[in-house]
Amino acid sequence: MRVLIVNHGYPPFGIAGVERVSEQAASHLTAIGHEVTVLTRRPSAAPPLPVIERAELAGVKVVRISGSAPPGPICGHLDRL
């Protein structure tokens, strides 16, 4: 099964309770054979357009978005995910 976990933070940039719970859930789901992606934000100064960063941590795909969206809907940027 493909699983998407959306959270405001994820290790190593977030290390509080909900970040750790998300990490544990992602690790467990990956260990039992699911394809897990975490979508989160990356703390940073806001560039003019959102910046997408991809990584893989212990078999979990992590997509981090930093920056701010221009005024109006962000739908035009969803293809960058």
PASEMI-886850 format. One line per field, with one value per atom (N, C-alpha, C): residue number from 1; x, y, z negated; atom name; residue in one letter. Coordinates in pm, whole numbers. Each point is the difference from the previous one (the first is absolute). Example, Ala and Ser with C-alpha at 12.3 -4.5 7.8 and 13.67 -1.06 7.14 Angstrom:
pos: (1 | 1 | 1 | 2 | 2 | 2)
c1: (1319 | -89 | 90 | -35 | 82 | -77)
c2: (-569 | 119 | 120 | 105 | 119 | 109)
c3: (-780 | 0 | 0 | 72 | -6 | -73)
site: (N | CA | C | N | CA | C)
code: (a | a | a | s | s | s)
! end
This chain:
pos: (1 | 1 | 1 | 2 | 2 | 2 | 3 | 3 | 3 | 4 | 4 | 4 | 5 | 5 | 5 | 6 | 6 | 6 | 7 | 7 | 7 | 8 | 8 | 8 | 9 | 9 | 9 | 10 | 10 | 10 | 11 | 11 | 11 | 12 | 12 | 12 | 13 | 13 | 13 | 14 | 14 | 14 | 15 | 15 | 15 | 16 | 16 | 16 | 17 | 17 | 17 | 18 | 18 | 18 | 19 | 19 | 19 | 20 | 20 | 20 | 21 | 21 | 21 | 22 | 22 | 22 | 23 | 23 | 23 | 24 | 24 | 24 | 25 | 25 | 25 | 26 | 26 | 26 | 27 | 27 | 27 | 28 | 28 | 28 | 29 | 29 | 29 | 30 | 30 | 30 | 31 | 31 | 31 | 32 | 32 | 32 | 33 | 33 | 33 | 34 | 34 | 34 | 35 | 35 | 35 | 36 | 36 | 36 | 37 | 37 | 37 | 38 | 38 | 38 | 39 | 39 | 39 | 40 | 40 | 40 | 41 | 41 | 41 | 42 | 42 | 42 | 43 | 43 | 43 | 44 | 44 | 44 | 45 | 45 | 45 | 46 | 46 | 46 | 47 | 47 | 47 | 48 | 48 | 48 | 49 | 49 | 49 | 50 | 50 | 50 | 51 | 51 | 51 | 52 | 52 | 52 | 53 | 53 | 53 | 54 | 54 | 54 | 55 | 55 | 55 | 56 | 56 | 56 | 57 | 57 | 57 | 58 | 58 | 58 | 59 | 59 | 59 | 60 | 60 | 60 | 61 | 61 | 61 | 62 | 62 | 62 | 63 | 63 | 63 | 64 | 64 | 64 | 65 | 65 | 65 | 66 | 66 | 66 | 67 | 67 | 67 | 68 | 68 | 68 | 69 | 69 | 69 | 70 | 70 | 70 | 71 | 71 | 71 | 72 | 72 | 72 | 73 | 73 | 73 | 74 | 74 | 74 | 75 | 75 | 75 | 76 | 76 | 76 | 77 | 77 | 77 | 78 | 78 | 78 | 79 | 79 | 79 | 80 | 80 | 80 | 81 | 81 | 81)
c1: (84 | -84 | 89 | -43 | 72 | -63 | 85 | -46 | 66 | -80 | 52 | -27 | 106 | -11 | 31 | -92 | 19 | 13 | 110 | 27 | 77 | -11 | 70 | 150 | 47 | 143 | 33 | 127 | 47 | 150 | 51 | 143 | 85 | 114 | 71 | -37 | -87 | -31 | -105 | -80 | -97 | 21 | 13 | 30 | -94 | -114 | -96 | -91 | -106 | -86 | -63 | -72 | -72 | 97 | 116 | 100 | 51 | 23 | 48 | -107 | -125 | -109 | -10 | 11 | -3 | 117 | 117 | 118 | -18 | -52 | -22 | -105 | -109 | -103 | 55 | 76 | 59 | 97 | 83 | 97 | -70 | -102 | -73 | -71 | -68 | -70 | 96 | 117 | 102 | 51 | 22 | 53 | -95 | -130 | -93 | -40 | 76 | -13 | -78 | -43 | -74 | 97 | -44 | 78 | -46 | 88 | -39 | 71 | -77 | 54 | -48 | 91 | -34 | 9 | -105 | -2 | 3 | 100 | 20 | 58 | 15 | 64 | 145 | 80 | 138 | 16 | 37 | 21 | 109 | -32 | 99 | -56 | 89 | -46 | -85 | -101 | -93 | 54 | 31 | 36 | -127 | 14 | -119 | -98 | 48 | -86 | 34 | -94 | 29 | 115 | 82 | 112 | -30 | 13 | -28 | 133 | 11 | 121 | -41 | 71 | -33 | 116 | -34 | 101 | -61 | 84 | -48 | 73 | -77 | 57 | -53 | 89 | -36 | -115 | 5 | -101 | -127 | -9 | -117 | 32 | -83 | 18 | -51 | 82 | -37 | 4 | -112 | -9 | -21 | 95 | -8 | -25 | -89 | -31 | 43 | 77 | 36 | -42 | -21 | -35 | -146 | -38 | -137 | -57 | -129 | -66 | -34 | -3 | -42 | -148 | -50 | -141 | -87 | -109 | -92 | 21 | -73 | 8 | 139 | 40 | 131 | -11 | -117 | -21 | 99 | 45 | 96 | 133 | 27 | 127 | -8 | -120 | -15 | 75 | 21 | 72 | 146 | 52 | 138 | 14 | -112 | 7 | 27)
c2: (-117 | 117 | 124 | 103 | 127 | 89 | 55 | 79 | 138 | 104 | 136 | 51 | 41 | 61 | 149 | 85 | 145 | 55 | 71 | 52 | 131 | 85 | 128 | -13 | -113 | -21 | -147 | -29 | -139 | 3 | -97 | -1 | 3 | 62 | 54 | 144 | 64 | 141 | 19 | -99 | 5 | -120 | 21 | -112 | -8 | 69 | -4 | -122 | -5 | -117 | -45 | 91 | -42 | -37 | 63 | -35 | -143 | -34 | -135 | -105 | 32 | -94 | -24 | 106 | -15 | -85 | 23 | -78 | -148 | -27 | -139 | -68 | 71 | -57 | -28 | 95 | -19 | -117 | -10 | -111 | -134 | -7 | -126 | -41 | 94 | -32 | -44 | 63 | -39 | -140 | -28 | -131 | -114 | 26 | -107 | 3 | 76 | -9 | 108 | 104 | 108 | 104 | 69 | 109 | 129 | 62 | 115 | 126 | 107 | 133 | 94 | 83 | 103 | 135 | 79 | 136 | 95 | 87 | 87 | 134 | 90 | 128 | -3 | 87 | 15 | 141 | 14 | 135 | 72 | 116 | 78 | 139 | 84 | 131 | -24 | 80 | -23 | 51 | -90 | 46 | 47 | 67 | 53 | -109 | -116 | -112 | -119 | -90 | -119 | -80 | -55 | -85 | -141 | -97 | -140 | -73 | -71 | -76 | -145 | -93 | -142 | -74 | -94 | -82 | -136 | -94 | -130 | -32 | -23 | -30 | -136 | -96 | -135 | -59 | 20 | -56 | 82 | 112 | 87 | 119 | 23 | 117 | 122 | 104 | 123 | 115 | 71 | 118 | 120 | 94 | 120 | 122 | 86 | 123 | 117 | 90 | 122 | 118 | 111 | 119 | 35 | 99 | 47 | -5 | -11 | -3 | 142 | 25 | 131 | 21 | 121 | 23 | -83 | -51 | -80 | -148 | -83 | -145 | -54 | -103 | -61 | -116 | -23 | -115 | -6 | 114 | 1 | -60 | -20 | -54 | -146 | -60 | -137 | -99 | 32 | -92 | -14 | 90 | -8 | -104 | -45 | -103 | -132)
c3: (0 | 0 | 0 | 71 | -2 | -107 | -87 | -114 | 5 | -21 | -10 | -141 | -68 | -132 | 17 | -40 | 11 | -141 | -23 | -133 | 11 | -100 | 3 | -22 | -50 | -22 | 5 | 25 | 5 | -28 | -76 | -31 | 127 | -1 | -115 | -34 | 79 | -25 | -108 | -25 | -108 | -90 | -130 | -90 | -120 | 10 | -110 | 14 | -77 | -8 | 130 | 68 | 121 | 112 | 4 | 100 | -23 | -125 | -34 | 27 | -29 | 28 | 151 | 79 | 146 | 49 | -56 | 39 | -35 | -119 | -41 | 87 | 32 | 86 | 139 | 55 | 133 | 0 | -101 | -10 | -10 | -84 | -18 | 129 | 63 | 124 | 110 | 7 | 98 | -31 | -127 | -40 | 36 | 4 | 34 | 148 | 79 | 144 | 72 | -70 | 65 | 57 | 103 | 59 | -66 | -80 | -82 | 49 | 13 | 30 | -109 | -49 | -98 | 70 | -12 | 54 | -119 | -2 | -116 | 44 | -92 | 31 | -49 | 55 | -45 | -51 | -127 | -54 | 79 | 54 | 76 | 26 | 46 | 46 | 124 | 20 | 110 | 133 | 94 | 135 | 71 | 115 | 68 | 44 | 33 | 38 | -88 | -20 | -82 | 59 | -88 | 41 | -50 | 89 | -34 | -17 | -111 | -32 | -22 | 61 | -15 | -65 | -86 | -66 | -28 | -34 | -45 | -130 | -105 | -131 | -45 | -13 | -46 | 82 | 132 | 87 | 13 | -71 | 4 | 90 | 101 | 86 | -76 | -3 | -70 | 100 | 10 | 87 | -92 | 8 | -84 | 89 | -46 | 73 | -87 | 58 | -72 | 85 | -64 | 73 | -13 | 78 | -4 | 141 | 8 | 130 | 42 | 130 | 46 | -30 | 4 | -27 | 93 | -52 | 81 | -24 | 74 | -20 | 34 | -69 | 26 | 99 | 54 | 88 | 114 | 48 | 110 | -37 | -128 | -45 | -40 | 2 | -46 | 88 | 127 | 87 | -42 | -81 | -49 | -110 | -59 | -104 | 65)
site: (N | CA | C | N | CA | C | N | CA | C | N | CA | C | N | CA | C | N | CA | C | N | CA | C | N | CA | C | N | CA | C | N | CA | C | N | CA | C | N | CA | C | N | CA | C | N | CA | C | N | CA | C | N | CA | C | N | CA | C | N | CA | C | N | CA | C | N | CA | C | N | CA | C | N | CA | C | N | CA | C | N | CA | C | N | CA | C | N | CA | C | N | CA | C | N | CA | C | N | CA | C | N | CA | C | N | CA | C | N | CA | C | N | CA | C | N | CA | C | N | CA | C | N | CA | C | N | CA | C | N | CA | C | N | CA | C | N | CA | C | N | CA | C | N | CA | C | N | CA | C | N | CA | C | N | CA | C | N | CA | C | N | CA | C | N | CA | C | N | CA | C | N | CA | C | N | CA | C | N | CA | C | N | CA | C | N | CA | C | N | CA | C | N | CA | C | N | CA | C | N | CA | C | N | CA | C | N | CA | C | N | CA | C | N | CA | C | N | CA | C | N | CA | C | N | CA | C | N | CA | C | N | CA | C | N | CA | C | N | CA | C | N | CA | C | N | CA | C | N | CA | C | N | CA | C | N | CA | C | N | CA | C | N | CA | C | N | CA | C | N | CA | C | N | CA | C | N | CA | C | N | CA | C)
code: (m | m | m | r | r | r | v | v | v | l | l | l | i | i | i | v | v | v | n | n | n | h | h | h | g | g | g | y | y | y | p | p | p | p | p | p | f | f | f | g | g | g | i | i | i | a | a | a | g | g | g | v | v | v | e | e | e | r | r | r | v | v | v | s | s | s | e | e | e | q | q | q | a | a | a | a | a | a | s | s | s | h | h | h | l | l | l | t | t | t | a | a | a | i | i | i | g | g | g | h | h | h | e | e | e | v | v | v | t | t | t | v | v | v | l | l | l | t | t | t | r | r | r | r | r | r | p | p | p | s | s | s | a | a | a | a | a | a | p | p | p | p | p | p | l | l | l | p | p | p | v | v | v | i | i | i | e | e | e | r | r | r | a | a | a | e | e | e | l | l | l | a | a | a | g | g | g | v | v | v | k | k | k | v | v | v | v | v | v | r | r | r | i | i | i | s | s | s | g | g | g | s | s | s | a | a | a | p | p | p | p | p | p | g | g | g | p | p | p | i | i | i | c | c | c | g | g | g | h | h | h | l | l | l | d | d | d | r | r | r | l | l | l)
! end
